[in-house]
Amino acid sequence: MKLVRALLFVAFIFWSGGVMGQDIHFSMFNMSPLTLNPANTGAFEGTFRIGGIFRDQWYSFIPREFTTPSIYLDAPVIMGFGKRDWVGVGLTVFQDKVGSGSLSRGSVLFSAAYHLALDKKGKTYITLGGQGGYVQRRFDQMSTQVMFEDELELGGGLGVGNSMDRSRIAEKTQYVDVNAGLIFRHNFSESMGFNLGFSAGHLTQPKYNILSSGFEKLPLRFQTHAQFTSDLGDKWMMAPTAFYSVMSPASELAFQAWGGRYIGEDKGMLLRFGAGYRWKDAAELLLGFDYKGLQAGLSYDINVSSLNDASNFQGGFELAVSYIVRIFKEPEVPPVIFCPRL
């Protein structure tokens, strides 16, 4: 019976999520800043930032069939029109694998953002970002690990139904994708601030289906995210976070409560921990640490939806890391010779 449920689960996910289109998503969405919002491009103090995130979902009964690795590189490159403005550029690469039929989606996206200071002290910024690039979807036409709906015979068991003309399925398809985003940031002090962002994806609504018949447009995706950070005395901090995404007909709502403890008198290290909840889907356990320019995170989803009969309450595992490189030229100070007057 478990085998039947697993096969039906794979068929359902593949047909509704794979062929019909499914965007990548991460529990630690803030650890994948350029897929969250292109306005995050170059939003840091440093020379450049490099990072990556890996997600492995439903490994308990479908090993290595739902995986998403992603890497990114971005940097603040030039000053803007104002004294405190700057421009950031970045690159994101990801490869998303969905199901047993080797259905995969690979993407190379370039992004740029303009960070506009709204005050002279640089406490308030509004950032506009854009992103565009190339996406390719692939599928193994001859895979025997996947059966389509009209190849399933439901009833007394799982058998062979009608034969499907697999020639209708292309081996690959490609399209150009365009995204845009906006973020508002405000720092009340060095230890307290918040940000609020909005992004829109698939603005050109390209043709994305791998079926040879029909012309399916990729639906628009809208995302909103917010985070408030504040120190709680000298040793502790908190960072409540919210995220909402809608891509018709699917939607996702998540809340996270991050906390942290500073280590060392100079607060050189921050140990982070927390919990989250993705509405009607999964509870999230969150861990991480910050040390100088290095940031790492680990999360695990506990599936609480109706799929837990097949998943055994196990969901997605994520590992993320990023590093901000700071290369600054030390100022050359000419020697000063004091010559007292006698």
N, C-alpha and C positions, 0 to 999 in steps of 0.2 A: 504493500500500500504506500509506503514511503517513496518507493521508486516511482510509482504512478504520480504521486503529488509533485515530486521533484521534476519529472518530465513535463507535466502540465505547467508547472511554474516556469520552466525554461521556455516552453513554447509561448506562454503568455507574455513573458518579459520580452522575448525576441520579437514577437509580432507587434505588440503595442508599443514597446519602448525602442526596439531596434529599427525595424523597417519603417515605422511611422515617425521616428525621430525622438531622440532623448538627449538633453544637454547634460554635460558633466556637472557634478555638484560635489562639494566637500563639506564635511562637518566642521573642519577648521578653515572656514572660508576666508578668515582674515590672514591665514598663512599662505594664501594664494592670491595676493593682492591684485594682480593684473587680470585674472579671470573674474574676480569679484567686481572690479570697476576700473576701466582704463584711466580714470582720473587719479588713481593711486600711483601712476608712473612717476618715478623720481621724487616721491613724497617722503624724503628723509634727508638727514644731514650726513654727507659722506661723498666719496668719490664714485662708487658704484655698488650695487647690491646684486647678489646672486642667490638663488634659492630654488627649492624644489619640494614637491609633495607627492606622496604615493598613497593610493587608496586601493584596498582589496576588500571586496564586498561578498558576503554570503559564502565565505570560504568553508563553512562547516559542512556543506553538502554539495557545493559546486566549486571545487578548488581551481583557483586561477582563471576563472571564466569571466569575472567582472572586475577588471583592474583598470586603474587610471593613473599613470605616471605623468607628471608635468614639471617642467623646469622653466625658469625665467631669469632675465637679466635686465636691469634698468639702471639709469643714472640721471642725475641733474646735470645738464650739459652747458647751458648758457644762461646768462642773466636775461631778464625780461625788460619791459619798458620802464618799470619802476625800480627803485633801488633795492627793494625786498622781493621782487618778482623773479621767477626763474622758470625754465622750460626743462621738462624731463622726457627722455625717450626710453623705450624698452622693447623687449622681444620675449614672446611666450611660445613654448612648444609643448604640446601634449599629445598623447596617444591613448585613446579610450577603447577598450575591448569589451564587447557585450555579448555574452552567450557562447554556446558551444560551436556555433557556425563560423567562428572567426570573423564576425562582424566587427569592424574596427573603424575608428575615426581618428585621423591624424590632422594636426593643424599647426601652422606657423603664422603667428599674428604679430604685427608691429604696432606699437602704440606711442602716443605722444600726449603730453599734458602741459597746460599753462597754469602756473600757480600764481594767483593774483592776490597781493596783500591788500586788505581793506583798511588797515590803519598803519600809522607810522612806526609802531613798536613791533609789528609783525606777529600780533597775537591772533588775528583773525584772517583766514584765507578762504577764498573760493577758487575751486579748481575745475577746469573744463578739460576733458580728455577724449581722445578718439582712438579707435583701434580698427585695423583691417588686415586681412591676409587670406591665405589659401587653405582650404579644407578639402580633404579627400576621405571618402568612405569606401571600404572594401568588404567583400563577402566571398566566402568560398562556396561557389555554386554547387560543387559536387560533394559537399560535406554530408556524411551519413549520420552525424551526431545530432542533426536537427531535423525535426519533422514539422511541416507546416499544418495549418488548421485542416485543410482538405486532405491531408495524409494521415490524419488521426481518425480512428474509429472508436467512439466512446460507447460504453454499454457494459457488457460483461467483463471487459478488460481493455487493455491498451493493445490494439492490433493495427493492421495495415488497412487503410481506407482507400480512397481514390488516389490515383497517381496525379502528381502535379507537374505541369510543364515548367521545369526549372530554367528553361531557356529565356523565360520572361524576366529573369533576374540578372542584372548586369554584374560583372565582376567588380566594377568600381565606378564611382561617380565623383566629380569634384565641382567646387563652387567657390566664389569669393564671398567672404563674410565681413560685415562692417558693424561695429559697436560704438557706442558713445556713453559718456558718463559725466556726472557732476557731483562734487563733494564740497560741503561747507565744514570748516574746522574753526574751533575757537578754543584758546587756552586761557582759562581764568587766572592761572598761575603756573609756576613750573611743575606743580604736583597735581594739577586738576585741569581737565579739558574734555571736550567731546567732539565727535564728528558725525555728520549725517550725509549719506550719499544716495544717489539714484543713478541707475544705468539702464540703457535700452540696448538690446542685442538683436542681431539679424535684421538690421534696418532695411536691407535690400530684399529681404524675403526670397532668397534664391531657391531654385529647384534643387532638391536634395535626395529624392527617393531613388532607390536602386531598381525598382520595378520598371520595366521597359514601357509599360503602358501608363498613361496618366501624366499629370504635371502637378506634383505636390510641392507647395511652397512651404518653406520653413517658417513656422509661426514666430511672431515677435516675442521676445522675452524681456520682461521688466523686473528689475530688482531694486529693493530698498534695504539699506543697512544703516545701523546706528550703534555707537559705542560711547560710553561715558567712563572715564578713568579718573581715579582720585586716590591719593595716599590717605591712609588711616593711621596717623601718627608717624613715627620714625621707622617702624618695622613692617607695616602691613599696607596692602593696597587692594583695590577692588576695580573691576571692569565689567559691569553688566553690558550685554551685547544682544542685539536683535537683528533678524534677517528675514526678509520676505521676498519670494520669487514667484512669478506667474508666467507660464508659457502654455497657452491654451491647448488642451483642457486641464493641464496639470498645474498644481500650485504647491508651494512649500513655505512653511512658517516655522522659525526656530528661535528659541531664546537660550541664552547662555549666561551663567553666573561665574565669572572668573574672579579668583582671588589670588593673592600672592604674598610672599614674605621676603623681605630684603635680607641679604646675608652680607656681613661686614660693616664696619663703621662708615665706609664710603659708599655703601649700597652698591657694591660692584657686581653683585649677582642677585637675580630675582628668581625665586622658585615659584612657579605658577601652577595652579590647580583649579578645578572647577567641575561643574556639571551643566548639562544642557538637555533640552527637550525639543525634538522635531515633531511638530503637531501630528498626532495620529500615526506616528511611524516609529520613532525610536527615542530612547533615552541615551545620553552621551556622557561618557567619562572623559575628562580632559586633564592633561598634565603637560608641563613644559618648563623651560627655564630660559633666562636671558643672561648672557655674560658678555659685557662689552658690546661688540658688534654682532655677536652670535646669538641666534634665537632658534630654539628647537621646540617641537610640540609632538604630542602623541595623543591619539583619541581612539575610543572604541565605542561603537554603537551597540546598544542592547535593543533588539527588535521587539516592539510591543504591539505591533499591528496584527491583523488577521493572518499574516504570513508566518507568524511564529510557530505554527504547526509544522511547517517545513523547515524553517530556519533554526528551530530550537532556541529561540530568543537571541540568536547570534546575528550580528549585522556587519557593519563595515569597520575595518581597521585602517588607520591613517598614521603616517609618519611624515613630518615636515621639518625642514631646516632652512634657514637663511643666514646670510652673513653680509654685513655692510663693511666694505673696505674703505678705509680712510687714508688717503695719501695726500699729505699736506707738506708744502715746502716751508721749511723753517725760515723765518725772516732773517735777513742779513743786517745785523746792527753794527754800524761803523764804530770803532773804538773812540772813546772820548778821553782826551788828555787834559787833565786839569793843570792849569798853569797859574799858581797863585801869584798875585801881585805883591812885590816886596816894597 
